């Protein structure tokens, strides 16, 4: 299961239900996918096909939606 948290700018932000416990978010776009750690700071963990510009845009969107992502994580995982 991979619930969508939100969509913006051609990106889908989501997480997998059965993955590691450290808070993170996955990002999908037409050209690839990436994974960002949310703590202790927002940083790129993995990238598969996304251009540097897309990574920057995705990171900015994560920063703007940080509270929404965090709340979705806590609701989904019961933290």
HTML snippet that shows the backbone in 3Dmol.js (N, CA, C, O; Angstrom):
<script src="https://3Dmol.org/build/3Dmol-min.js"></script>
<div id="view" style="width:600px;height:400px;position:relative"></div>
<script>
const pdb = `
ATOM      1  N   UNK A   1       0.846  -1.175   0.000  1.00  0.00           N
ATOM      2  CA  UNK A   1       0.000   0.000   0.000  1.00  0.00           C
ATOM      3  C   UNK A   1       0.895   1.242   0.000  1.00  0.00           C
ATOM      4  O   UNK A   1       1.859   1.321   0.761  1.00  0.00           O
ATOM      5  N   UNK A   2       0.573   2.192  -0.844  1.00  0.00           N
ATOM      6  CA  UNK A   2       1.363   3.430  -0.914  1.00  0.00           C
ATOM      7  C   UNK A   2       0.419   4.629  -1.032  1.00  0.00           C
ATOM      8  O   UNK A   2       0.142   5.108  -2.132  1.00  0.00           O
ATOM      9  N   UNK A   3      -0.071   5.106   0.120  1.00  0.00           N
ATOM     10  CA  UNK A   3      -1.025   6.215   0.088  1.00  0.00           C
ATOM     11  C   UNK A   3      -0.410   7.512  -0.426  1.00  0.00           C
ATOM     12  O   UNK A   3       0.708   7.881  -0.067  1.00  0.00           O
ATOM     13  N   UNK A   4      -1.171   8.188  -1.275  1.00  0.00           N
ATOM     14  CA  UNK A   4      -0.762   9.497  -1.779  1.00  0.00           C
ATOM     15  C   UNK A   4      -1.042  10.539  -0.708  1.00  0.00           C
ATOM     16  O   UNK A   4      -2.138  10.591  -0.150  1.00  0.00           O
ATOM     17  N   UNK A   5      -0.044  11.368  -0.425  1.00  0.00           N
ATOM     18  CA  UNK A   5      -0.206  12.436   0.554  1.00  0.00           C
ATOM     19  C   UNK A   5      -0.756  13.674  -0.140  1.00  0.00           C
ATOM     20  O   UNK A   5      -1.722  14.282   0.320  1.00  0.00           O
ATOM     21  N   UNK A   6      -0.124  14.040  -1.261  1.00  0.00           N
ATOM     22  CA  UNK A   6      -0.619  15.152  -2.069  1.00  0.00           C
ATOM     23  C   UNK A   6       0.043  15.090  -3.447  1.00  0.00           C
ATOM     24  O   UNK A   6       1.020  14.372  -3.659  1.00  0.00           O
ATOM     25  N   UNK A   7      -0.517  15.860  -4.366  1.00  0.00           N
ATOM     26  CA  UNK A   7       0.039  16.020  -5.711  1.00  0.00           C
ATOM     27  C   UNK A   7       0.227  17.515  -5.954  1.00  0.00           C
ATOM     28  O   UNK A   7      -0.616  18.333  -5.584  1.00  0.00           O
ATOM     29  N   UNK A   8       1.349  17.851  -6.583  1.00  0.00           N
ATOM     30  CA  UNK A   8       1.608  19.261  -6.901  1.00  0.00           C
ATOM     31  C   UNK A   8       2.682  19.334  -7.972  1.00  0.00           C
ATOM     32  O   UNK A   8       3.637  18.557  -7.954  1.00  0.00           O
ATOM     33  N   UNK A   9       2.530  20.256  -8.897  1.00  0.00           N
ATOM     34  CA  UNK A   9       3.551  20.524  -9.903  1.00  0.00           C
ATOM     35  C   UNK A   9       3.958  19.317 -10.734  1.00  0.00           C
ATOM     36  O   UNK A   9       5.109  19.231 -11.164  1.00  0.00           O
ATOM     37  N   UNK A  10       3.052  18.393 -10.968  1.00  0.00           N
ATOM     38  CA  UNK A  10       3.367  17.196 -11.746  1.00  0.00           C
ATOM     39  C   UNK A  10       4.030  16.093 -10.929  1.00  0.00           C
ATOM     40  O   UNK A  10       4.495  15.102 -11.492  1.00  0.00           O
ATOM     41  N   UNK A  11       4.079  16.256  -9.609  1.00  0.00           N
ATOM     42  CA  UNK A  11       4.678  15.274  -8.718  1.00  0.00           C
ATOM     43  C   UNK A  11       3.606  14.609  -7.857  1.00  0.00           C
ATOM     44  O   UNK A  11       2.595  15.223  -7.513  1.00  0.00           O
ATOM     45  N   UNK A  12       3.844  13.365  -7.522  1.00  0.00           N
ATOM     46  CA  UNK A  12       3.019  12.646  -6.543  1.00  0.00           C
ATOM     47  C   UNK A  12       3.903  12.367  -5.337  1.00  0.00           C
ATOM     48  O   UNK A  12       4.999  11.825  -5.480  1.00  0.00           O
ATOM     49  N   UNK A  13       3.430  12.735  -4.147  1.00  0.00           N
ATOM     50  CA  UNK A  13       4.162  12.528  -2.907  1.00  0.00           C
ATOM     51  C   UNK A  13       3.443  11.437  -2.123  1.00  0.00           C
ATOM     52  O   UNK A  13       2.236  11.519  -1.895  1.00  0.00           O
ATOM     53  N   UNK A  14       4.191  10.416  -1.713  1.00  0.00           N
ATOM     54  CA  UNK A  14       3.571   9.250  -1.075  1.00  0.00           C
ATOM     55  C   UNK A  14       4.589   8.528  -0.205  1.00  0.00           C
ATOM     56  O   UNK A  14       5.773   8.868  -0.198  1.00  0.00           O
ATOM     57  N   UNK A  15       4.111   7.525   0.531  1.00  0.00           N
ATOM     58  CA  UNK A  15       5.020   6.634   1.236  1.00  0.00           C
ATOM     59  C   UNK A  15       4.487   5.214   1.173  1.00  0.00           C
ATOM     60  O   UNK A  15       3.307   4.991   0.900  1.00  0.00           O
ATOM     61  N   UNK A  16       5.360   4.266   1.424  1.00  0.00           N
ATOM     62  CA  UNK A  16       4.999   2.858   1.449  1.00  0.00           C
ATOM     63  C   UNK A  16       4.645   2.473   2.873  1.00  0.00           C
ATOM     64  O   UNK A  16       5.256   2.955   3.828  1.00  0.00           O
ATOM     65  N   UNK A  17       3.661   1.608   3.009  1.00  0.00           N
ATOM     66  CA  UNK A  17       3.203   1.215   4.334  1.00  0.00           C
ATOM     67  C   UNK A  17       4.201   0.344   5.085  1.00  0.00           C
ATOM     68  O   UNK A  17       4.275   0.415   6.312  1.00  0.00           O
ATOM     69  N   UNK A  18       4.946  -0.452   4.395  1.00  0.00           N
ATOM     70  CA  UNK A  18       5.849  -1.381   5.070  1.00  0.00           C
ATOM     71  C   UNK A  18       7.290  -1.142   4.632  1.00  0.00           C
ATOM     72  O   UNK A  18       7.863  -1.905   3.854  1.00  0.00           O
ATOM     73  N   UNK A  19       7.838  -0.090   5.141  1.00  0.00           N
ATOM     74  CA  UNK A  19       9.218   0.255   4.829  1.00  0.00           C
ATOM     75  C   UNK A  19       9.895   0.682   6.120  1.00  0.00           C
ATOM     76  O   UNK A  19       9.350   0.453   7.200  1.00  0.00           O
ATOM     77  N   UNK A  20      11.031   1.278   6.041  1.00  0.00           N
ATOM     78  CA  UNK A  20      11.772   1.658   7.246  1.00  0.00           C
ATOM     79  C   UNK A  20      11.029   2.676   8.104  1.00  0.00           C
ATOM     80  O   UNK A  20      10.141   3.383   7.630  1.00  0.00           O
ATOM     81  N   UNK A  21      11.414   2.734   9.381  1.00  0.00           N
ATOM     82  CA  UNK A  21      10.682   3.555  10.341  1.00  0.00           C
ATOM     83  C   UNK A  21      11.086   5.030  10.334  1.00  0.00           C
ATOM     84  O   UNK A  21      10.322   5.872  10.806  1.00  0.00           O
ATOM     85  N   UNK A  22      12.259   5.359   9.815  1.00  0.00           N
ATOM     86  CA  UNK A  22      12.692   6.767   9.749  1.00  0.00           C
ATOM     87  C   UNK A  22      11.763   7.520   8.799  1.00  0.00           C
ATOM     88  O   UNK A  22      11.509   7.070   7.682  1.00  0.00           O
ATOM     89  N   UNK A  23      11.263   8.660   9.247  1.00  0.00           N
ATOM     90  CA  UNK A  23      10.297   9.399   8.437  1.00  0.00           C
ATOM     91  C   UNK A  23      10.911   9.838   7.112  1.00  0.00           C
ATOM     92  O   UNK A  23      11.989  10.431   7.073  1.00  0.00           O
ATOM     93  N   UNK A  24      10.199   9.533   6.026  1.00  0.00           N
ATOM     94  CA  UNK A  24      10.656   9.887   4.692  1.00  0.00           C
ATOM     95  C   UNK A  24       9.446   9.982   3.772  1.00  0.00           C
ATOM     96  O   UNK A  24       8.340   9.589   4.143  1.00  0.00           O
ATOM     97  N   UNK A  25       9.664  10.503   2.580  1.00  0.00           N
ATOM     98  CA  UNK A  25       8.601  10.614   1.593  1.00  0.00           C
ATOM     99  C   UNK A  25       9.172  10.254   0.226  1.00  0.00           C
ATOM    100  O   UNK A  25      10.313  10.586  -0.097  1.00  0.00           O
ATOM    101  N   UNK A  26       8.363   9.575  -0.562  1.00  0.00           N
ATOM    102  CA  UNK A  26       8.725   9.238  -1.933  1.00  0.00           C
ATOM    103  C   UNK A  26       8.066  10.246  -2.862  1.00  0.00           C
ATOM    104  O   UNK A  26       6.978  10.751  -2.587  1.00  0.00           O
ATOM    105  N   UNK A  27       8.743  10.528  -3.962  1.00  0.00           N
ATOM    106  CA  UNK A  27       8.238  11.484  -4.949  1.00  0.00           C
ATOM    107  C   UNK A  27       8.311  10.820  -6.314  1.00  0.00           C
ATOM    108  O   UNK A  27       9.341  10.261  -6.692  1.00  0.00           O
ATOM    109  N   UNK A  28       7.204  10.886  -7.051  1.00  0.00           N
ATOM    110  CA  UNK A  28       7.158  10.324  -8.399  1.00  0.00           C
ATOM    111  C   UNK A  28       6.798  11.431  -9.377  1.00  0.00           C
ATOM    112  O   UNK A  28       5.931  12.260  -9.102  1.00  0.00           O
ATOM    113  N   UNK A  29       7.466  11.436 -10.512  1.00  0.00           N
ATOM    114  CA  UNK A  29       7.083  12.307 -11.616  1.00  0.00           C
ATOM    115  C   UNK A  29       7.278  11.512 -12.905  1.00  0.00           C
ATOM    116  O   UNK A  29       7.765  10.381 -12.876  1.00  0.00           O
ATOM    117  N   UNK A  30       6.911  12.087 -13.997  1.00  0.00           N
ATOM    118  CA  UNK A  30       6.964  11.405 -15.287  1.00  0.00           C
ATOM    119  C   UNK A  30       8.363  10.873 -15.621  1.00  0.00           C
ATOM    120  O   UNK A  30       8.491   9.841 -16.280  1.00  0.00           O
ATOM    121  N   UNK A  31       9.403  11.569 -15.173  1.00  0.00           N
ATOM    122  CA  UNK A  31      10.778  11.206 -15.542  1.00  0.00           C
ATOM    123  C   UNK A  31      11.494  10.314 -14.542  1.00  0.00           C
ATOM    124  O   UNK A  31      12.574   9.808 -14.843  1.00  0.00           O
ATOM    125  N   UNK A  32      10.921  10.106 -13.356  1.00  0.00           N
ATOM    126  CA  UNK A  32      11.606   9.273 -12.385  1.00  0.00           C
ATOM    127  C   UNK A  32      11.000   9.338 -11.003  1.00  0.00           C
ATOM    128  O   UNK A  32       9.881   9.815 -10.809  1.00  0.00           O
ATOM    129  N   UNK A  33      11.769   8.843 -10.044  1.00  0.00           N
ATOM    130  CA  UNK A  33      11.335   8.793  -8.657  1.00  0.00           C
ATOM    131  C   UNK A  33      12.488   9.171  -7.745  1.00  0.00           C
ATOM    132  O   UNK A  33      13.658   9.044  -8.109  1.00  0.00           O
ATOM    133  N   UNK A  34      12.137   9.638  -6.551  1.00  0.00           N
ATOM    134  CA  UNK A  34      13.152   9.962  -5.555  1.00  0.00           C
ATOM    135  C   UNK A  34      12.576   9.691  -4.173  1.00  0.00           C
ATOM    136  O   UNK A  34      11.367   9.557  -3.988  1.00  0.00           O
ATOM    137  N   UNK A  35      13.481   9.616  -3.220  1.00  0.00           N
ATOM    138  CA  UNK A  35      13.107   9.428  -1.821  1.00  0.00           C
ATOM    139  C   UNK A  35      13.853  10.488  -1.016  1.00  0.00           C
ATOM    140  O   UNK A  35      15.050  10.697  -1.208  1.00  0.00           O
ATOM    141  N   UNK A  36      13.139  11.149  -0.121  1.00  0.00           N
ATOM    142  CA  UNK A  36      13.719  12.180   0.728  1.00  0.00           C
ATOM    143  C   UNK A  36      13.533  11.807   2.192  1.00  0.00           C
ATOM    144  O   UNK A  36      12.441  11.416   2.605  1.00  0.00           O
ATOM    145  N   UNK A  37      14.607  11.928   2.977  1.00  0.00           N
ATOM    146  CA  UNK A  37      14.495  11.844   4.424  1.00  0.00           C
ATOM    147  C   UNK A  37      13.812  13.116   4.895  1.00  0.00           C
ATOM    148  O   UNK A  37      14.016  14.189   4.326  1.00  0.00           O
ATOM    149  N   UNK A  38      13.004  12.990   5.934  1.00  0.00           N
ATOM    150  CA  UNK A  38      12.316  14.139   6.510  1.00  0.00           C
ATOM    151  C   UNK A  38      12.996  14.612   7.793  1.00  0.00           C
ATOM    152  O   UNK A  38      12.830  15.761   8.202  1.00  0.00           O
ATOM    153  N   UNK A  39      13.756  13.728   8.421  1.00  0.00           N
ATOM    154  CA  UNK A  39      14.408  14.048   9.689  1.00  0.00           C
ATOM    155  C   UNK A  39      15.810  13.480   9.694  1.00  0.00           C
ATOM    156  O   UNK A  39      16.007  12.425   9.091  1.00  0.00           O
ATOM    157  N   UNK A  40      16.771  14.069  10.303  1.00  0.00           N
ATOM    158  CA  UNK A  40      16.651  15.308  11.078  1.00  0.00           C
ATOM    159  C   UNK A  40      16.491  16.551  10.206  1.00  0.00           C
ATOM    160  O   UNK A  40      16.013  17.583  10.677  1.00  0.00           O
ATOM    161  N   UNK A  41      16.891  16.454   8.926  1.00  0.00           N
ATOM    162  CA  UNK A  41      16.637  17.534   7.974  1.00  0.00           C
ATOM    163  C   UNK A  41      16.122  16.906   6.688  1.00  0.00           C
ATOM    164  O   UNK A  41      16.287  15.707   6.463  1.00  0.00           O
ATOM    165  N   UNK A  42      15.507  17.713   5.857  1.00  0.00           N
ATOM    166  CA  UNK A  42      15.026  17.217   4.568  1.00  0.00           C
ATOM    167  C   UNK A  42      16.224  17.075   3.648  1.00  0.00           C
ATOM    168  O   UNK A  42      16.908  18.052   3.344  1.00  0.00           O
ATOM    169  N   UNK A  43      16.473  15.837   3.204  1.00  0.00           N
ATOM    170  CA  UNK A  43      17.595  15.603   2.296  1.00  0.00           C
ATOM    171  C   UNK A  43      17.296  14.423   1.376  1.00  0.00           C
ATOM    172  O   UNK A  43      16.545  13.513   1.725  1.00  0.00           O
ATOM    173  N   UNK A  44      17.895  14.463   0.214  1.00  0.00           N
ATOM    174  CA  UNK A  44      17.712  13.420  -0.776  1.00  0.00           C
ATOM    175  C   UNK A  44      18.352  12.126  -0.289  1.00  0.00           C
ATOM    176  O   UNK A  44      19.515  12.112   0.114  1.00  0.00           O
ATOM    177  N   UNK A  45      17.589  11.045  -0.329  1.00  0.00           N
ATOM    178  CA  UNK A  45      18.096   9.725   0.060  1.00  0.00           C
ATOM    179  C   UNK A  45      18.412   8.888  -1.169  1.00  0.00           C
ATOM    180  O   UNK A  45      19.430   8.196  -1.204  1.00  0.00           O
ATOM    181  N   UNK A  46      17.544   8.944  -2.184  1.00  0.00           N
ATOM    182  CA  UNK A  46      17.726   8.168  -3.417  1.00  0.00           C
ATOM    183  C   UNK A  46      17.114   8.937  -4.580  1.00  0.00           C
ATOM    184  O   UNK A  46      16.167   9.705  -4.410  1.00  0.00           O
ATOM    185  N   UNK A  47      17.669   8.715  -5.755  1.00  0.00           N
ATOM    186  CA  UNK A  47      17.127   9.322  -6.965  1.00  0.00           C
ATOM    187  C   UNK A  47      17.252   8.324  -8.102  1.00  0.00           C
ATOM    188  O   UNK A  47      18.299   7.706  -8.293  1.00  0.00           O
ATOM    189  N   UNK A  48      16.185   8.178  -8.842  1.00  0.00           N
ATOM    190  CA  UNK A  48      16.191   7.296 -10.002  1.00  0.00           C
ATOM    191  C   UNK A  48      15.544   8.023 -11.182  1.00  0.00           C
ATOM    192  O   UNK A  48      14.339   7.914 -11.410  1.00  0.00           O
ATOM    193  N   UNK A  49      16.358   8.760 -11.921  1.00  0.00           N
ATOM    194  CA  UNK A  49      15.895   9.375 -13.155  1.00  0.00           C
ATOM    195  C   UNK A  49      15.446  10.824 -13.095  1.00  0.00           C
ATOM    196  O   UNK A  49      15.221  11.434 -14.140  1.00  0.00           O
ATOM    197  N   UNK A  50      15.310  11.388 -11.915  1.00  0.00           N
ATOM    198  CA  UNK A  50      14.870  12.781 -11.833  1.00  0.00           C
ATOM    199  C   UNK A  50      16.054  13.713 -12.058  1.00  0.00           C
ATOM    200  O   UNK A  50      17.145  13.479 -11.539  1.00  0.00           O
ATOM    201  N   UNK A  51      15.833  14.766 -12.830  1.00  0.00           N
ATOM    202  CA  UNK A  51      16.868  15.764 -13.096  1.00  0.00           C
ATOM    203  C   UNK A  51      17.090  16.623 -11.849  1.00  0.00           C
ATOM    204  O   UNK A  51      16.228  16.698 -10.973  1.00  0.00           O
ATOM    205  N   UNK A  52      18.239  17.259 -11.781  1.00  0.00           N
ATOM    206  CA  UNK A  52      18.575  18.101 -10.634  1.00  0.00           C
ATOM    207  C   UNK A  52      17.507  19.172 -10.394  1.00  0.00           C
ATOM    208  O   UNK A  52      17.168  19.459  -9.246  1.00  0.00           O
ATOM    209  N   UNK A  53      16.984  19.753 -11.446  1.00  0.00           N
ATOM    210  CA  UNK A  53      15.940  20.778 -11.308  1.00  0.00           C
ATOM    211  C   UNK A  53      14.687  20.191 -10.664  1.00  0.00           C
ATOM    212  O   UNK A  53      14.073  20.827  -9.808  1.00  0.00           O
ATOM    213  N   UNK A  54      14.307  18.987 -11.072  1.00  0.00           N
ATOM    214  CA  UNK A  54      13.132  18.335 -10.490  1.00  0.00           C
ATOM    215  C   UNK A  54      13.358  18.024  -9.009  1.00  0.00           C
ATOM    216  O   UNK A  54      12.443  18.149  -8.195  1.00  0.00           O
ATOM    217  N   UNK A  55      14.564  17.624  -8.671  1.00  0.00           N
ATOM    218  CA  UNK A  55      14.896  17.346  -7.273  1.00  0.00           C
ATOM    219  C   UNK A  55      14.740  18.625  -6.442  1.00  0.00           C
ATOM    220  O   UNK A  55      14.176  18.595  -5.348  1.00  0.00           O
ATOM    221  N   UNK A  56      15.236  19.730  -6.961  1.00  0.00           N
ATOM    222  CA  UNK A  56      15.119  21.009  -6.244  1.00  0.00           C
ATOM    223  C   UNK A  56      13.657  21.406  -6.052  1.00  0.00           C
ATOM    224  O   UNK A  56      13.265  21.848  -4.972  1.00  0.00           O
ATOM    225  N   UNK A  57      12.857  21.248  -7.099  1.00  0.00           N
ATOM    226  CA  UNK A  57      11.434  21.591  -7.012  1.00  0.00           C
ATOM    227  C   UNK A  57      10.736  20.680  -6.009  1.00  0.00           C
ATOM    228  O   UNK A  57       9.955  21.148  -5.182  1.00  0.00           O
ATOM    229  N   UNK A  58      11.018  19.380  -6.082  1.00  0.00           N
ATOM    230  CA  UNK A  58      10.400  18.426  -5.157  1.00  0.00           C
ATOM    231  C   UNK A  58      10.768  18.759  -3.717  1.00  0.00           C
ATOM    232  O   UNK A  58       9.911  18.715  -2.835  1.00  0.00           O
ATOM    233  N   UNK A  59      12.028  19.090  -3.470  1.00  0.00           N
ATOM    234  CA  UNK A  59      12.463  19.433  -2.121  1.00  0.00           C
ATOM    235  C   UNK A  59      11.742  20.678  -1.620  1.00  0.00           C
ATOM    236  O   UNK A  59      11.326  20.733  -0.463  1.00  0.00           O
ATOM    237  N   UNK A  60      11.594  21.665  -2.475  1.00  0.00           N
ATOM    238  CA  UNK A  60      10.869  22.882  -2.099  1.00  0.00           C
ATOM    239  C   UNK A  60       9.425  22.557  -1.737  1.00  0.00           C
ATOM    240  O   UNK A  60       8.899  23.077  -0.752  1.00  0.00           O
ATOM    241  N   UNK A  61       8.788  21.706  -2.520  1.00  0.00           N
ATOM    242  CA  UNK A  61       7.406  21.321  -2.229  1.00  0.00           C
ATOM    243  C   UNK A  61       7.314  20.547  -0.914  1.00  0.00           C
ATOM    244  O   UNK A  61       6.350  20.707  -0.166  1.00  0.00           O
ATOM    245  N   UNK A  62       8.303  19.719  -0.636  1.00  0.00           N
ATOM    246  CA  UNK A  62       8.328  18.989   0.637  1.00  0.00           C
ATOM    247  C   UNK A  62       8.452  19.979   1.788  1.00  0.00           C
ATOM    248  O   UNK A  62       7.762  19.848   2.800  1.00  0.00           O
ATOM    249  N   UNK A  63       9.321  20.961   1.640  1.00  0.00           N
ATOM    250  CA  UNK A  63       9.473  21.983   2.679  1.00  0.00           C
ATOM    251  C   UNK A  63       8.157  22.732   2.901  1.00  0.00           C
ATOM    252  O   UNK A  63       7.773  22.990   4.042  1.00  0.00           O
ATOM    253  N   UNK A  64       7.474  23.078   1.821  1.00  0.00           N
ATOM    254  CA  UNK A  64       6.214  23.816   1.917  1.00  0.00           C
ATOM    255  C   UNK A  64       5.100  22.980   2.535  1.00  0.00           C
ATOM    256  O   UNK A  64       4.202  23.523   3.177  1.00  0.00           O
ATOM    257  N   UNK A  65       5.151  21.666   2.346  1.00  0.00           N
ATOM    258  CA  UNK A  65       4.097  20.761   2.830  1.00  0.00           C
ATOM    259  C   UNK A  65       4.573  19.892   3.989  1.00  0.00           C
ATOM    260  O   UNK A  65       3.988  18.847   4.271  1.00  0.00           O
ATOM    261  N   UNK A  66       5.639  20.330   4.660  1.00  0.00           N
ATOM    262  CA  UNK A  66       6.233  19.518   5.723  1.00  0.00           C
ATOM    263  C   UNK A  66       5.202  19.064   6.759  1.00  0.00           C
ATOM    264  O   UNK A  66       5.148  17.881   7.095  1.00  0.00           O
ATOM    265  N   UNK A  67       4.393  19.982   7.265  1.00  0.00           N
ATOM    266  CA  UNK A  67       3.415  19.636   8.298  1.00  0.00           C
ATOM    267  C   UNK A  67       2.391  18.630   7.783  1.00  0.00           C
ATOM    268  O   UNK A  67       2.005  17.711   8.505  1.00  0.00           O
ATOM    269  N   UNK A  68       1.956  18.797   6.553  1.00  0.00           N
ATOM    270  CA  UNK A  68       0.995  17.875   5.954  1.00  0.00           C
ATOM    271  C   UNK A  68       1.590  16.467   5.833  1.00  0.00           C
ATOM    272  O   UNK A  68       0.921  15.478   6.134  1.00  0.00           O
ATOM    273  N   UNK A  69       2.836  16.383   5.396  1.00  0.00           N
ATOM    274  CA  UNK A  69       3.513  15.089   5.269  1.00  0.00           C
ATOM    275  C   UNK A  69       3.683  14.450   6.643  1.00  0.00           C
ATOM    276  O   UNK A  69       3.396  13.266   6.822  1.00  0.00           O
ATOM    277  N   UNK A  70       4.143  15.225   7.596  1.00  0.00           N
ATOM    278  CA  UNK A  70       4.359  14.727   8.960  1.00  0.00           C
ATOM    279  C   UNK A  70       3.047  14.224   9.560  1.00  0.00           C
ATOM    280  O   UNK A  70       3.016  13.147  10.157  1.00  0.00           O
ATOM    281  N   UNK A  71       1.970  14.983   9.410  1.00  0.00           N
ATOM    282  CA  UNK A  71       0.666  14.561   9.935  1.00  0.00           C
ATOM    283  C   UNK A  71       0.175  13.289   9.263  1.00  0.00           C
ATOM    284  O   UNK A  71      -0.376  12.412   9.927  1.00  0.00           O
ATOM    285  N   UNK A  72       0.367  13.179   7.952  1.00  0.00           N
ATOM    286  CA  UNK A  72      -0.048  11.971   7.231  1.00  0.00           C
ATOM    287  C   UNK A  72       0.744  10.765   7.729  1.00  0.00           C
ATOM    288  O   UNK A  72       0.196   9.676   7.900  1.00  0.00           O
ATOM    289  N   UNK A  73       2.040  10.973   7.959  1.00  0.00           N
ATOM    290  CA  UNK A  73       2.897   9.891   8.474  1.00  0.00           C
ATOM    291  C   UNK A  73       2.385   9.430   9.838  1.00  0.00           C
ATOM    292  O   UNK A  73       2.205   8.234  10.069  1.00  0.00           O
ATOM    293  N   UNK A  74       2.153  10.376  10.730  1.00  0.00           N
ATOM    294  CA  UNK A  74       1.709  10.041  12.083  1.00  0.00           C
ATOM    295  C   UNK A  74       0.335   9.379  12.072  1.00  0.00           C
ATOM    296  O   UNK A  74       0.093   8.450  12.843  1.00  0.00           O
ATOM    297  N   UNK A  75      -0.548   9.833  11.228  1.00  0.00           N
ATOM    298  CA  UNK A  75      -1.879   9.230  11.129  1.00  0.00           C
ATOM    299  C   UNK A  75      -1.773   7.811  10.594  1.00  0.00           C
ATOM    300  O   UNK A  75      -2.391   6.893  11.135  1.00  0.00           O
ATOM    301  N   UNK A  76      -0.998   7.629   9.541  1.00  0.00           N
ATOM    302  CA  UNK A  76      -0.912   6.320   8.908  1.00  0.00           C
ATOM    303  C   UNK A  76      -0.194   5.291   9.781  1.00  0.00           C
ATOM    304  O   UNK A  76      -0.621   4.140   9.868  1.00  0.00           O
ATOM    305  N   UNK A  77       0.897   5.710  10.425  1.00  0.00           N
ATOM    306  CA  UNK A  77       1.700   4.779  11.204  1.00  0.00           C
ATOM    307  C   UNK A  77       1.372   4.801  12.698  1.00  0.00           C
ATOM    308  O   UNK A  77       1.957   4.043  13.471  1.00  0.00           O
ATOM    309  N   UNK A  78       0.448   5.658  13.105  1.00  0.00           N
ATOM    310  CA  UNK A  78       0.034   5.696  14.501  1.00  0.00           C
ATOM    311  C   UNK A  78       1.105   6.170  15.454  1.00  0.00           C
ATOM    312  O   UNK A  78       1.203   5.679  16.579  1.00  0.00           O
ATOM    313  N   UNK A  79       1.911   7.121  15.013  1.00  0.00           N
ATOM    314  CA  UNK A  79       3.007   7.634  15.853  1.00  0.00           C
ATOM    315  C   UNK A  79       2.526   8.759  16.734  1.00  0.00           C
ATOM    316  O   UNK A  79       3.306   9.314  17.508  1.00  0.00           O
TER     317      UNK A  79
END
`;
const viewer = $3Dmol.createViewer("view");
viewer.addModel(pdb, "pdb");
viewer.setStyle({}, {cartoon: {color: "spectrum"}});
viewer.zoomTo();
viewer.render();
</script>
